[in-house]
Protein backbone atom coordinates (compact mmCIF):
# COMPACT_ATOMS: atom_id res chain seq x y z
CA UNK A 1 0.00 0.00 0.00
CA UNK A 2 1.58 3.27 -1.10
CA UNK A 3 2.30 5.61 1.82
CA UNK A 4 0.77 8.46 -0.19
CA UNK A 5 -2.54 6.55 -0.45
CA UNK A 6 -2.98 5.14 3.05
CA UNK A 7 -3.02 8.20 5.30
CA UNK A 8 -5.39 10.25 3.08
CA UNK A 9 -7.77 7.26 3.02
CA UNK A 10 -7.62 7.04 6.83
CA UNK A 11 -8.23 10.79 7.17
CA UNK A 12 -11.24 10.60 4.82
CA UNK A 13 -12.62 7.61 6.75
CA UNK A 14 -12.14 9.42 10.08
CA UNK A 15 -14.01 12.46 8.79
CA UNK A 16 -16.80 10.36 7.27
CA UNK A 17 -17.33 8.52 10.57
CA UNK A 18 -17.37 11.74 12.59
CA UNK A 19 -14.07 11.20 14.39
CA UNK A 20 -13.41 14.52 16.11
CA UNK A 21 -9.75 13.70 16.87
CA UNK A 22 -8.14 11.75 14.00
CA UNK A 23 -4.50 10.79 14.40
CA UNK A 24 -1.85 13.10 12.99
CA UNK A 25 0.21 11.50 10.22
CA UNK A 26 3.28 10.99 12.42
CA UNK A 27 1.26 9.26 15.14
CA UNK A 28 -0.61 7.19 12.53
CA UNK A 29 2.74 6.00 11.12
CA UNK A 30 4.07 5.28 14.61
CA UNK A 31 1.03 3.15 15.45
CA UNK A 32 1.47 1.11 12.28
CA UNK A 33 5.11 0.49 13.18
CA UNK A 34 4.11 -0.61 16.69
CA UNK A 35 1.76 -3.11 15.04
CA UNK A 36 4.75 -4.56 13.18
CA UNK A 37 4.24 -2.91 9.80
CA UNK A 38 7.27 -1.69 7.88
CA UNK A 39 7.86 0.76 5.09
CA UNK A 40 10.07 0.05 2.11
CA UNK A 41 10.63 1.29 -1.41
CA UNK A 42 8.90 -0.91 -3.96
CA UNK A 43 8.12 -0.84 -7.65
CA UNK A 44 4.32 -0.92 -7.97
CA UNK A 45 4.30 -3.21 -11.00
CA UNK A 46 7.50 -5.09 -10.12
CA UNK A 47 9.35 -3.93 -13.23
CA UNK A 48 12.86 -2.48 -12.99
CA UNK A 49 12.11 0.37 -15.40
CA UNK A 50 9.42 1.94 -13.18
CA UNK A 51 9.91 4.44 -10.39
CA UNK A 52 10.00 3.19 -6.82
CA UNK A 53 7.45 4.39 -4.28
CA UNK A 54 7.41 4.18 -0.48
CA UNK A 55 4.88 1.62 0.66
CA UNK A 56 3.58 0.02 3.83
CA UNK A 57 4.27 -3.68 3.53
CA UNK A 58 1.47 -6.12 4.31
CA UNK A 59 -1.36 -3.57 4.13
CA UNK A 60 -4.03 -3.29 1.48
CA UNK A 61 -7.51 -1.86 1.13
CA UNK A 62 -10.37 -4.21 1.86
CA UNK A 63 -12.40 -5.21 -1.21
CA UNK A 64 -15.93 -6.55 -1.68
CA UNK A 65 -14.39 -9.98 -2.29
CA UNK A 66 -13.03 -9.98 1.27
CA UNK A 67 -16.55 -10.31 2.73
CHARMM-style PDB file with segment names, atoms N, HN, CA, C and O in Angstrom:
ATOM      1  N   UNK     1       0.838  -1.161   0.000  1.00  0.00      PROA
ATOM      2  CA  UNK     1       0.000   0.000   0.000  1.00  0.00      PROA
ATOM      3  C   UNK     1       0.892   1.236   0.000  1.00  0.00      PROA
ATOM      4  O   UNK     1       1.703   1.416   0.909  1.00  0.00      PROA
ATOM      5  N   UNK     2       0.751   2.073  -0.994  1.00  0.00      PROA
ATOM      6  HN  UNK     2       0.092   1.927  -1.732  1.00  0.00      PROA
ATOM      7  CA  UNK     2       1.579   3.274  -1.095  1.00  0.00      PROA
ATOM      8  C   UNK     2       1.328   4.182   0.106  1.00  0.00      PROA
ATOM      9  O   UNK     2       0.183   4.399   0.503  1.00  0.00      PROA
ATOM     10  N   UNK     3       2.400   4.704   0.673  1.00  0.00      PROA
ATOM     11  HN  UNK     3       3.330   4.528   0.350  1.00  0.00      PROA
ATOM     12  CA  UNK     3       2.301   5.608   1.820  1.00  0.00      PROA
ATOM     13  C   UNK     3       1.422   6.808   1.464  1.00  0.00      PROA
ATOM     14  O   UNK     3       0.652   7.288   2.295  1.00  0.00      PROA
ATOM     15  N   UNK     4       1.542   7.282   0.236  1.00  0.00      PROA
ATOM     16  HN  UNK     4       2.168   6.892  -0.439  1.00  0.00      PROA
ATOM     17  CA  UNK     4       0.773   8.456  -0.188  1.00  0.00      PROA
ATOM     18  C   UNK     4      -0.716   8.178  -0.316  1.00  0.00      PROA
ATOM     19  O   UNK     4      -1.509   9.116  -0.391  1.00  0.00      PROA
ATOM     20  N   UNK     5      -1.118   6.903  -0.344  1.00  0.00      PROA
ATOM     21  HN  UNK     5      -0.473   6.141  -0.284  1.00  0.00      PROA
ATOM     22  CA  UNK     5      -2.538   6.548  -0.451  1.00  0.00      PROA
ATOM     23  C   UNK     5      -3.170   6.234   0.904  1.00  0.00      PROA
ATOM     24  O   UNK     5      -4.351   6.510   1.118  1.00  0.00      PROA
ATOM     25  N   UNK     6      -2.396   5.663   1.810  1.00  0.00      PROA
ATOM     26  HN  UNK     6      -1.437   5.438   1.636  1.00  0.00      PROA
ATOM     27  CA  UNK     6      -2.982   5.141   3.046  1.00  0.00      PROA
ATOM     28  C   UNK     6      -3.452   6.232   4.002  1.00  0.00      PROA
ATOM     29  O   UNK     6      -4.598   6.196   4.450  1.00  0.00      PROA
ATOM     30  N   UNK     7      -2.601   7.196   4.324  1.00  0.00      PROA
ATOM     31  HN  UNK     7      -1.670   7.225   3.960  1.00  0.00      PROA
ATOM     32  CA  UNK     7      -3.024   8.202   5.300  1.00  0.00      PROA
ATOM     33  C   UNK     7      -4.201   9.039   4.798  1.00  0.00      PROA
ATOM     34  O   UNK     7      -5.128   9.274   5.573  1.00  0.00      PROA
ATOM     35  N   UNK     8      -4.214   9.499   3.547  1.00  0.00      PROA
ATOM     36  HN  UNK     8      -3.460   9.307   2.918  1.00  0.00      PROA
ATOM     37  CA  UNK     8      -5.392  10.247   3.083  1.00  0.00      PROA
ATOM     38  C   UNK     8      -6.685   9.419   3.161  1.00  0.00      PROA
ATOM     39  O   UNK     8      -7.754   9.962   3.442  1.00  0.00      PROA
ATOM     40  N   UNK     9      -6.585   8.124   2.916  1.00  0.00      PROA
ATOM     41  HN  UNK     9      -5.716   7.683   2.688  1.00  0.00      PROA
ATOM     42  CA  UNK     9      -7.770   7.262   3.022  1.00  0.00      PROA
ATOM     43  C   UNK     9      -8.223   7.173   4.478  1.00  0.00      PROA
ATOM     44  O   UNK     9      -9.421   7.209   4.759  1.00  0.00      PROA
ATOM     45  N   UNK    10      -7.276   7.057   5.399  1.00  0.00      PROA
ATOM     46  HN  UNK    10      -6.302   7.028   5.171  1.00  0.00      PROA
ATOM     47  CA  UNK    10      -7.615   7.038   6.828  1.00  0.00      PROA
ATOM     48  C   UNK    10      -8.270   8.356   7.227  1.00  0.00      PROA
ATOM     49  O   UNK    10      -9.293   8.355   7.910  1.00  0.00      PROA
ATOM     50  N   UNK    11      -7.690   9.483   6.806  1.00  0.00      PROA
ATOM     51  HN  UNK    11      -6.859   9.484   6.251  1.00  0.00      PROA
ATOM     52  CA  UNK    11      -8.227  10.795   7.167  1.00  0.00      PROA
ATOM     53  C   UNK    11      -9.653  10.967   6.623  1.00  0.00      PROA
ATOM     54  O   UNK    11     -10.519  11.502   7.315  1.00  0.00      PROA
ATOM     55  N   UNK    12      -9.893  10.520   5.400  1.00  0.00      PROA
ATOM     56  HN  UNK    12      -9.190  10.085   4.838  1.00  0.00      PROA
ATOM     57  CA  UNK    12     -11.241  10.605   4.818  1.00  0.00      PROA
ATOM     58  C   UNK    12     -12.218   9.723   5.588  1.00  0.00      PROA
ATOM     59  O   UNK    12     -13.352  10.127   5.844  1.00  0.00      PROA
ATOM     60  N   UNK    13     -11.782   8.517   5.960  1.00  0.00      PROA
ATOM     61  HN  UNK    13     -10.861   8.188   5.752  1.00  0.00      PROA
ATOM     62  CA  UNK    13     -12.623   7.614   6.748  1.00  0.00      PROA
ATOM     63  C   UNK    13     -12.943   8.234   8.109  1.00  0.00      PROA
ATOM     64  O   UNK    13     -14.089   8.191   8.557  1.00  0.00      PROA
ATOM     65  N   UNK    14     -11.938   8.806   8.765  1.00  0.00      PROA
ATOM     66  HN  UNK    14     -11.007   8.841   8.401  1.00  0.00      PROA
ATOM     67  CA  UNK    14     -12.138   9.422  10.083  1.00  0.00      PROA
ATOM     68  C   UNK    14     -13.159  10.554   9.993  1.00  0.00      PROA
ATOM     69  O   UNK    14     -14.030  10.678  10.854  1.00  0.00      PROA
ATOM     70  N   UNK    15     -13.053  11.367   8.965  1.00  0.00      PROA
ATOM     71  HN  UNK    15     -12.345  11.266   8.265  1.00  0.00      PROA
ATOM     72  CA  UNK    15     -14.009  12.462   8.792  1.00  0.00      PROA
ATOM     73  C   UNK    15     -15.410  11.930   8.499  1.00  0.00      PROA
ATOM     74  O   UNK    15     -16.393  12.426   9.050  1.00  0.00      PROA
ATOM     75  N   UNK    16     -15.499  10.924   7.636  1.00  0.00      PROA
ATOM     76  HN  UNK    16     -14.701  10.521   7.189  1.00  0.00      PROA
ATOM     77  CA  UNK    16     -16.803  10.360   7.267  1.00  0.00      PROA
ATOM     78  C   UNK    16     -17.503   9.699   8.452  1.00  0.00      PROA
ATOM     79  O   UNK    16     -18.733   9.651   8.498  1.00  0.00      PROA
ATOM     80  N   UNK    17     -16.730   9.189   9.408  1.00  0.00      PROA
ATOM     81  HN  UNK    17     -15.732   9.227   9.370  1.00  0.00      PROA
ATOM     82  CA  UNK    17     -17.328   8.523  10.567  1.00  0.00      PROA
ATOM     83  C   UNK    17     -17.498   9.465  11.754  1.00  0.00      PROA
ATOM     84  O   UNK    17     -17.920   9.048  12.832  1.00  0.00      PROA
ATOM     85  N   UNK    18     -17.163  10.752  11.545  1.00  0.00      PROA
ATOM     86  HN  UNK    18     -16.820  11.091  10.669  1.00  0.00      PROA
ATOM     87  CA  UNK    18     -17.370  11.740  12.590  1.00  0.00      PROA
ATOM     88  C   UNK    18     -16.311  11.756  13.676  1.00  0.00      PROA
ATOM     89  O   UNK    18     -16.551  12.280  14.764  1.00  0.00      PROA
ATOM     90  N   UNK    19     -15.156  11.198  13.403  1.00  0.00      PROA
ATOM     91  HN  UNK    19     -14.961  10.772  12.519  1.00  0.00      PROA
ATOM     92  CA  UNK    19     -14.067  11.200  14.391  1.00  0.00      PROA
ATOM     93  C   UNK    19     -13.614  12.645  14.611  1.00  0.00      PROA
ATOM     94  O   UNK    19     -13.132  13.295  13.683  1.00  0.00      PROA
ATOM     95  N   UNK    20     -13.765  13.131  15.808  1.00  0.00      PROA
ATOM     96  HN  UNK    20     -14.156  12.603  16.562  1.00  0.00      PROA
ATOM     97  CA  UNK    20     -13.409  14.515  16.110  1.00  0.00      PROA
ATOM     98  C   UNK    20     -11.906  14.702  16.345  1.00  0.00      PROA
ATOM     99  O   UNK    20     -11.413  15.830  16.308  1.00  0.00      PROA
ATOM    100  N   UNK    21     -11.184  13.622  16.584  1.00  0.00      PROA
ATOM    101  HN  UNK    21     -11.585  12.706  16.614  1.00  0.00      PROA
ATOM    102  CA  UNK    21      -9.754  13.701  16.868  1.00  0.00      PROA
ATOM    103  C   UNK    21      -8.977  12.630  16.098  1.00  0.00      PROA
ATOM    104  O   UNK    21      -8.437  11.704  16.703  1.00  0.00      PROA
ATOM    105  N   UNK    22      -8.916  12.751  14.763  1.00  0.00      PROA
ATOM    106  HN  UNK    22      -9.355  13.503  14.271  1.00  0.00      PROA
ATOM    107  CA  UNK    22      -8.144  11.751  14.003  1.00  0.00      PROA
ATOM    108  C   UNK    22      -6.652  11.881  14.327  1.00  0.00      PROA
ATOM    109  O   UNK    22      -6.183  12.939  14.747  1.00  0.00      PROA
ATOM    110  N   UNK    23      -5.936  10.805  14.125  1.00  0.00      PROA
ATOM    111  HN  UNK    23      -6.317   9.946  13.783  1.00  0.00      PROA
ATOM    112  CA  UNK    23      -4.502  10.792  14.397  1.00  0.00      PROA
ATOM    113  C   UNK    23      -3.762  11.674  13.394  1.00  0.00      PROA
ATOM    114  O   UNK    23      -4.104  11.713  12.212  1.00  0.00      PROA
ATOM    115  N   UNK    24      -2.747  12.375  13.881  1.00  0.00      PROA
ATOM    116  HN  UNK    24      -2.469  12.343  14.841  1.00  0.00      PROA
ATOM    117  CA  UNK    24      -1.849  13.104  12.988  1.00  0.00      PROA
ATOM    118  C   UNK    24      -1.037  12.071  12.207  1.00  0.00      PROA
ATOM    119  O   UNK    24      -0.903  10.929  12.647  1.00  0.00      PROA
ATOM    120  N   UNK    25      -0.500  12.462  11.061  1.00  0.00      PROA
ATOM    121  HN  UNK    25      -0.609  13.390  10.704  1.00  0.00      PROA
ATOM    122  CA  UNK    25       0.213  11.496  10.218  1.00  0.00      PROA
ATOM    123  C   UNK    25       1.369  10.822  10.951  1.00  0.00      PROA
ATOM    124  O   UNK    25       1.550   9.612  10.822  1.00  0.00      PROA
ATOM    125  N   UNK    26       2.143  11.568  11.707  1.00  0.00      PROA
ATOM    126  HN  UNK    26       1.995  12.551  11.812  1.00  0.00      PROA
ATOM    127  CA  UNK    26       3.276  10.985  12.422  1.00  0.00      PROA
ATOM    128  C   UNK    26       2.846   9.943  13.437  1.00  0.00      PROA
ATOM    129  O   UNK    26       3.486   8.900  13.569  1.00  0.00      PROA
ATOM    130  N   UNK    27       1.772  10.215  14.153  1.00  0.00      PROA
ATOM    131  HN  UNK    27       1.252  11.063  14.046  1.00  0.00      PROA
ATOM    132  CA  UNK    27       1.257   9.263  15.140  1.00  0.00      PROA
ATOM    133  C   UNK    27       0.649   8.051  14.434  1.00  0.00      PROA
ATOM    134  O   UNK    27       0.813   6.920  14.890  1.00  0.00      PROA
ATOM    135  N   UNK    28      -0.044   8.282  13.337  1.00  0.00      PROA
ATOM    136  HN  UNK    28      -0.177   9.201  12.966  1.00  0.00      PROA
ATOM    137  CA  UNK    28      -0.611   7.194  12.535  1.00  0.00      PROA
ATOM    138  C   UNK    28       0.507   6.245  12.090  1.00  0.00      PROA
ATOM    139  O   UNK    28       0.389   5.028  12.229  1.00  0.00      PROA
ATOM    140  N   UNK    29       1.591   6.816  11.555  1.00  0.00      PROA
ATOM    141  HN  UNK    29       1.687   7.805  11.442  1.00  0.00      PROA
ATOM    142  CA  UNK    29       2.737   6.005  11.118  1.00  0.00      PROA
ATOM    143  C   UNK    29       3.350   5.241  12.294  1.00  0.00      PROA
ATOM    144  O   UNK    29       3.682   4.062  12.170  1.00  0.00      PROA
ATOM    145  N   UNK    30       3.495   5.913  13.424  1.00  0.00      PROA
ATOM    146  HN  UNK    30       3.225   6.871  13.525  1.00  0.00      PROA
ATOM    147  CA  UNK    30       4.071   5.280  14.608  1.00  0.00      PROA
ATOM    148  C   UNK    30       3.221   4.090  15.070  1.00  0.00      PROA
ATOM    149  O   UNK    30       3.758   3.048  15.444  1.00  0.00      PROA
ATOM    150  N   UNK    31       1.915   4.251  15.041  1.00  0.00      PROA
ATOM    151  HN  UNK    31       1.479   5.098  14.737  1.00  0.00      PROA
ATOM    152  CA  UNK    31       1.032   3.148  15.452  1.00  0.00      PROA
ATOM    153  C   UNK    31       1.168   1.951  14.517  1.00  0.00      PROA
ATOM    154  O   UNK    31       1.165   0.805  14.966  1.00  0.00      PROA
ATOM    155  N   UNK    32       1.286   2.213  13.231  1.00  0.00      PROA
ATOM    156  HN  UNK    32       1.289   3.144  12.866  1.00  0.00      PROA
ATOM    157  CA  UNK    32       1.472   1.108  12.282  1.00  0.00      PROA
ATOM    158  C   UNK    32       2.777   0.376  12.558  1.00  0.00      PROA
ATOM    159  O   UNK    32       2.832  -0.852  12.499  1.00  0.00      PROA
ATOM    160  N   UNK    33       3.819   1.127  12.857  1.00  0.00      PROA
ATOM    161  HN  UNK    33       3.775   2.125  12.905  1.00  0.00      PROA
ATOM    162  CA  UNK    33       5.115   0.494  13.179  1.00  0.00      PROA
ATOM    163  C   UNK    33       5.007  -0.355  14.447  1.00  0.00      PROA
ATOM    164  O   UNK    33       5.562  -1.452  14.510  1.00  0.00      PROA
ATOM    165  N   UNK    34       4.293   0.150  15.456  1.00  0.00      PROA
ATOM    166  HN  UNK    34       3.841   1.041  15.405  1.00  0.00      PROA
ATOM    167  CA  UNK    34       4.110  -0.610  16.692  1.00  0.00      PROA
ATOM    168  C   UNK    34       3.336  -1.900  16.446  1.00  0.00      PROA
ATOM    169  O   UNK    34       3.493  -2.873  17.184  1.00  0.00      PROA
ATOM    170  N   UNK    35       2.502  -1.906  15.411  1.00  0.00      PROA
ATOM    171  HN  UNK    35       2.375  -1.116  14.812  1.00  0.00      PROA
ATOM    172  CA  UNK    35       1.759  -3.112  15.037  1.00  0.00      PROA
ATOM    173  C   UNK    35       2.592  -4.055  14.171  1.00  0.00      PROA
ATOM    174  O   UNK    35       2.108  -5.098  13.733  1.00  0.00      PROA
ATOM    175  N   UNK    36       3.846  -3.678  13.929  1.00  0.00      PROA
ATOM    176  HN  UNK    36       4.239  -2.830  14.285  1.00  0.00      PROA
ATOM    177  CA  UNK    36       4.745  -4.556  13.177  1.00  0.00      PROA
ATOM    178  C   UNK    36       4.817  -4.288  11.691  1.00  0.00      PROA
ATOM    179  O   UNK    36       5.463  -5.040  10.960  1.00  0.00      PROA
ATOM    180  N   UNK    37       4.176  -3.246  11.233  1.00  0.00      PROA
ATOM    181  HN  UNK    37       3.651  -2.636  11.826  1.00  0.00      PROA
ATOM    182  CA  UNK    37       4.236  -2.913   9.805  1.00  0.00      PROA
ATOM    183  C   UNK    37       5.522  -2.168   9.510  1.00  0.00      PROA
ATOM    184  O   UNK    37       6.044  -1.450  10.362  1.00  0.00      PROA
ATOM    185  N   UNK    38       6.032  -2.341   8.301  1.00  0.00      PROA
ATOM    186  HN  UNK    38       5.608  -2.925   7.609  1.00  0.00      PROA
ATOM    187  CA  UNK    38       7.267  -1.691   7.884  1.00  0.00      PROA
ATOM    188  C   UNK    38       7.061  -0.982   6.564  1.00  0.00      PROA
ATOM    189  O   UNK    38       6.214  -1.360   5.755  1.00  0.00      PROA
ATOM    190  N   UNK    39       7.856   0.057   6.368  1.00  0.00      PROA
ATOM    191  HN  UNK    39       8.544   0.364   7.026  1.00  0.00      PROA
ATOM    192  CA  UNK    39       7.861   0.762   5.088  1.00  0.00      PROA
ATOM    193  C   UNK    39       9.094   0.337   4.309  1.00  0.00      PROA
ATOM    194  O   UNK    39      10.140   0.029   4.880  1.00  0.00      PROA
ATOM    195  N   UNK    40       8.944   0.328   2.988  1.00  0.00      PROA
ATOM    196  HN  UNK    40       8.094   0.578   2.524  1.00  0.00      PROA
ATOM    197  CA  UNK    40      10.071   0.050   2.113  1.00  0.00      PROA
ATOM    198  C   UNK    40       9.796   0.712   0.774  1.00  0.00      PROA
ATOM    199  O   UNK    40       8.676   1.139   0.494  1.00  0.00      PROA
ATOM    200  N   UNK    41      10.821   0.788  -0.037  1.00  0.00      PROA
ATOM    201  HN  UNK    41      11.730   0.440   0.190  1.00  0.00      PROA
ATOM    202  CA  UNK    41      10.633   1.291  -1.408  1.00  0.00      PROA
ATOM    203  C   UNK    41      10.367   0.091  -2.312  1.00  0.00      PROA
ATOM    204  O   UNK    41      11.123  -0.880  -2.320  1.00  0.00      PROA
ATOM    205  N   UNK    42       9.283   0.179  -3.066  1.00  0.00      PROA
ATOM    206  HN  UNK    42       8.668   0.968  -3.059  1.00  0.00      PROA
ATOM    207  CA  UNK    42       8.898  -0.910  -3.964  1.00  0.00      PROA
ATOM    208  C   UNK    42       8.545  -0.342  -5.333  1.00  0.00      PROA
ATOM    209  O   UNK    42       8.259   0.846  -5.484  1.00  0.00      PROA
ATOM    210  N   UNK    43       8.573  -1.209  -6.302  1.00  0.00      PROA
ATOM    211  HN  UNK    43       8.805  -2.174  -6.179  1.00  0.00      PROA
ATOM    212  CA  UNK    43       8.119  -0.836  -7.646  1.00  0.00      PROA
ATOM    213  C   UNK    43       6.699  -1.383  -7.792  1.00  0.00      PROA
ATOM    214  O   UNK    43       6.493  -2.595  -7.731  1.00  0.00      PROA
ATOM    215  N   UNK    44       5.719  -0.498  -7.984  1.00  0.00      PROA
ATOM    216  HN  UNK    44       5.886   0.487  -8.033  1.00  0.00      PROA
ATOM    217  CA  UNK    44       4.320  -0.917  -7.972  1.00  0.00      PROA
ATOM    218  C   UNK    44       3.990  -2.084  -8.901  1.00  0.00      PROA
ATOM    219  O   UNK    44       3.180  -2.944  -8.554  1.00  0.00      PROA
ATOM    220  N   UNK    45       4.608  -2.118 -10.066  1.00  0.00      PROA
ATOM    221  HN  UNK    45       5.267  -1.420 -10.348  1.00  0.00      PROA
ATOM    222  CA  UNK    45       4.296  -3.205 -10.998  1.00  0.00      PROA
ATOM    223  C   UNK    45       5.402  -4.264 -11.049  1.00  0.00      PROA
ATOM    224  O   UNK    45       5.330  -5.208 -11.836  1.00  0.00      PROA
ATOM    225  N   UNK    46       6.430  -4.098 -10.198  1.00  0.00      PROA
ATOM    226  HN  UNK    46       6.489  -3.331  -9.558  1.00  0.00      PROA
ATOM    227  CA  UNK    46       7.501  -5.088 -10.122  1.00  0.00      PROA
ATOM    228  C   UNK    46       8.548  -4.992 -11.217  1.00  0.00      PROA
ATOM    229  O   UNK    46       9.497  -5.776 -11.229  1.00  0.00      PROA
ATOM    230  N   UNK    47       8.398  -4.060 -12.126  1.00  0.00      PROA
ATOM    231  HN  UNK    47       7.627  -3.424 -12.116  1.00  0.00      PROA
ATOM    232  CA  UNK    47       9.354  -3.927 -13.231  1.00  0.00      PROA
ATOM    233  C   UNK    47      10.490  -2.992 -12.852  1.00  0.00      PROA
ATOM    234  O   UNK    47      10.287  -2.019 -12.125  1.00  0.00      PROA
ATOM    235  N   UNK    48      11.674  -3.286 -13.340  1.00  0.00      PROA
ATOM    236  HN  UNK    48      11.839  -4.076 -13.930  1.00  0.00      PROA
ATOM    237  CA  UNK    48      12.858  -2.485 -12.994  1.00  0.00      PROA
ATOM    238  C   UNK    48      12.845  -1.106 -13.634  1.00  0.00      PROA
ATOM    239  O   UNK    48      13.529  -0.204 -13.151  1.00  0.00      PROA
ATOM    240  N   UNK    49      12.091  -0.920 -14.701  1.00  0.00      PROA
ATOM    241  HN  UNK    49      11.536  -1.653 -15.093  1.00  0.00      PROA
ATOM    242  CA  UNK    49      12.108   0.370 -15.399  1.00  0.00      PROA
ATOM    243  C   UNK    49      11.061   1.350 -14.870  1.00  0.00      PROA
ATOM    244  O   UNK    49      10.856   2.405 -15.469  1.00  0.00      PROA
ATOM    245  N   UNK    50      10.399   1.024 -13.765  1.00  0.00      PROA
ATOM    246  HN  UNK    50      10.566   0.166 -13.278  1.00  0.00      PROA
ATOM    247  CA  UNK    50       9.424   1.938 -13.177  1.00  0.00      PROA
ATOM    248  C   UNK    50       9.991   2.564 -11.905  1.00  0.00      PROA
ATOM    249  O   UNK    50      10.888   2.017 -11.265  1.00  0.00      PROA
ATOM    250  N   UNK    51       9.452   3.702 -11.566  1.00  0.00      PROA
ATOM    251  HN  UNK    51       8.723   4.147 -12.086  1.00  0.00      PROA
ATOM    252  CA  UNK    51       9.911   4.441 -10.394  1.00  0.00      PROA
ATOM    253  C   UNK    51       9.466   3.749  -9.108  1.00  0.00      PROA
ATOM    254  O   UNK    51       8.358   3.218  -9.028  1.00  0.00      PROA
ATOM    255  N   UNK    52      10.336   3.761  -8.114  1.00  0.00      PROA
ATOM    256  HN  UNK    52      11.236   4.192  -8.179  1.00  0.00      PROA
ATOM    257  CA  UNK    52      10.001   3.187  -6.819  1.00  0.00      PROA
ATOM    258  C   UNK    52       9.125   4.158  -6.031  1.00  0.00      PROA
ATOM    259  O   UNK    52       9.227   5.376  -6.183  1.00  0.00      PROA
ATOM    260  N   UNK    53       8.264   3.593  -5.186  1.00  0.00      PROA
ATOM    261  HN  UNK    53       8.182   2.605  -5.062  1.00  0.00      PROA
ATOM    262  CA  UNK    53       7.446   4.389  -4.282  1.00  0.00      PROA
ATOM    263  C   UNK    53       7.598   3.822  -2.877  1.00  0.00      PROA
ATOM    264  O   UNK    53       7.886   2.638  -2.709  1.00  0.00      PROA
ATOM    265  N   UNK    54       7.404   4.672  -1.865  1.00  0.00      PROA
ATOM    266  HN  UNK    54       7.169   5.635  -2.002  1.00  0.00      PROA
ATOM    267  CA  UNK    54       7.409   4.181  -0.484  1.00  0.00      PROA
ATOM    268  C   UNK    54       6.069   3.521  -0.224  1.00  0.00      PROA
ATOM    269  O   UNK    54       5.021   4.050  -0.596  1.00  0.00      PROA
ATOM    270  N   UNK    55       6.109   2.363   0.415  1.00  0.00      PROA
ATOM    271  HN  UNK    55       6.960   1.933   0.717  1.00  0.00      PROA
ATOM    272  CA  UNK    55       4.882   1.618   0.663  1.00  0.00      PROA
ATOM    273  C   UNK    55       4.918   0.968   2.041  1.00  0.00      PROA
ATOM    274  O   UNK    55       5.979   0.614   2.554  1.00  0.00      PROA
ATOM    275  N   UNK    56       3.740   0.822   2.620  1.00  0.00      PROA
ATOM    276  HN  UNK    56       2.878   1.109   2.203  1.00  0.00      PROA
ATOM    277  CA  UNK    56       3.579   0.023   3.834  1.00  0.00      PROA
ATOM    278  C   UNK    56       3.463  -1.418   3.384  1.00  0.00      PROA
ATOM    279  O   UNK    56       2.618  -1.742   2.549  1.00  0.00      PROA
ATOM    280  N   UNK    57       4.294  -2.279   3.919  1.00  0.00      PROA
ATOM    281  HN  UNK    57       4.981  -2.016   4.597  1.00  0.00      PROA
ATOM    282  CA  UNK    57       4.273  -3.683   3.533  1.00  0.00      PROA
ATOM    283  C   UNK    57       3.202  -4.432   4.327  1.00  0.00      PROA
ATOM    284  O   UNK    57       3.051  -4.223   5.530  1.00  0.00      PROA
ATOM    285  N   UNK    58       2.468  -5.295   3.650  1.00  0.00      PROA
ATOM    286  HN  UNK    58       2.591  -5.464   2.672  1.00  0.00      PROA
ATOM    287  CA  UNK    58       1.466  -6.123   4.315  1.00  0.00      PROA
ATOM    288  C   UNK    58       0.150  -5.435   4.586  1.00  0.00      PROA
ATOM    289  O   UNK    58      -0.652  -5.931   5.377  1.00  0.00      PROA
ATOM    290  N   UNK    59      -0.092  -4.294   3.945  1.00  0.00      PROA
ATOM    291  HN  UNK    59       0.560  -3.891   3.302  1.00  0.00      PROA
ATOM    292  CA  UNK    59      -1.355  -3.572   4.128  1.00  0.00      PROA
ATOM    293  C   UNK    59      -1.987  -3.369   2.764  1.00  0.00      PROA
ATOM    294  O   UNK    59      -1.310  -3.046   1.788  1.00  0.00      PROA
ATOM    295  N   UNK    60      -3.286  -3.562   2.716  1.00  0.00      PROA
ATOM    296  HN  UNK    60      -3.836  -3.824   3.510  1.00  0.00      PROA
ATOM    297  CA  UNK    60      -4.034  -3.287   1.480  1.00  0.00      PROA
ATOM    298  C   UNK    60      -5.430  -2.850   1.852  1.00  0.00      PROA
ATOM    299  O   UNK    60      -5.878  -3.066   2.978  1.00  0.00      PROA
ATOM    300  N   UNK    61      -6.125  -2.232   0.902  1.00  0.00      PROA
ATOM    301  HN  UNK    61      -5.762  -2.057  -0.013  1.00  0.00      PROA
ATOM    302  CA  UNK    61      -7.513  -1.859   1.132  1.00  0.00      PROA
ATOM    303  C   UNK    61      -8.390  -3.093   1.059  1.00  0.00      PROA
ATOM    304  O   UNK    61      -8.136  -4.000   0.267  1.00  0.00      PROA
ATOM    305  N   UNK    62      -9.404  -3.125   1.871  1.00  0.00      PROA
ATOM    306  HN  UNK    62      -9.611  -2.388   2.515  1.00  0.00      PROA
ATOM    307  CA  UNK    62     -10.372  -4.211   1.858  1.00  0.00      PROA
ATOM    308  C   UNK    62     -11.227  -4.082   0.598  1.00  0.00      PROA
ATOM    309  O   UNK    62     -11.574  -2.974   0.188  1.00  0.00      PROA
ATOM    310  N   UNK    63     -11.564  -5.211  -0.009  1.00  0.00      PROA
ATOM    311  HN  UNK    63     -11.283  -6.111   0.324  1.00  0.00      PROA
ATOM    312  CA  UNK    63     -12.401  -5.214  -1.205  1.00  0.00      PROA
ATOM    313  C   UNK    63     -13.707  -5.945  -0.924  1.00  0.00      PROA
ATOM    314  O   UNK    63     -13.846  -6.594   0.113  1.00  0.00      PROA
ATOM    315  N   UNK    64     -14.647  -5.847  -1.827  1.00  0.00      PROA
ATOM    316  HN  UNK    64     -14.535  -5.320  -2.669  1.00  0.00      PROA
ATOM    317  CA  UNK    64     -15.927  -6.550  -1.680  1.00  0.00      PROA
ATOM    318  C   UNK    64     -15.723  -8.059  -1.649  1.00  0.00      PROA
ATOM    319  O   UNK    64     -16.522  -8.780  -1.053  1.00  0.00      PROA
ATOM    320  N   UNK    65     -14.671  -8.537  -2.280  1.00  0.00      PROA
ATOM    321  HN  UNK    65     -14.022  -7.951  -2.765  1.00  0.00      PROA
ATOM    322  CA  UNK    65     -14.394  -9.979  -2.294  1.00  0.00      PROA
ATOM    323  C   UNK    65     -13.908 -10.488  -0.942  1.00  0.00      PROA
ATOM    324  O   UNK    65     -13.903 -11.695  -0.701  1.00  0.00      PROA
ATOM    325  N   UNK    66     -13.503  -9.584  -0.062  1.00  0.00      PROA
ATOM    326  HN  UNK    66     -13.507  -8.603  -0.257  1.00  0.00      PROA
ATOM    327  CA  UNK    66     -13.029  -9.978   1.267  1.00  0.00      PROA
ATOM    328  C   UNK    66     -14.185 -10.402   2.187  1.00  0.00      PROA
ATOM    329  O   UNK    66     -13.964 -11.104   3.174  1.00  0.00      PROA
ATOM    330  N   UNK    67     -15.383  -9.989   1.876  1.00  0.00      PROA
ATOM    331  HN  UNK    67     -15.564  -9.419   1.075  1.00  0.00      PROA
ATOM    332  CA  UNK    67     -16.546 -10.312   2.727  1.00  0.00      PROA
ATOM    333  C   UNK    67     -17.041 -11.715   2.534  1.00  0.00      PROA
ATOM    334  OT1 UNK    67     -18.007 -12.124   3.179  1.00  0.00      PROA
TER     335      UNK     67
END
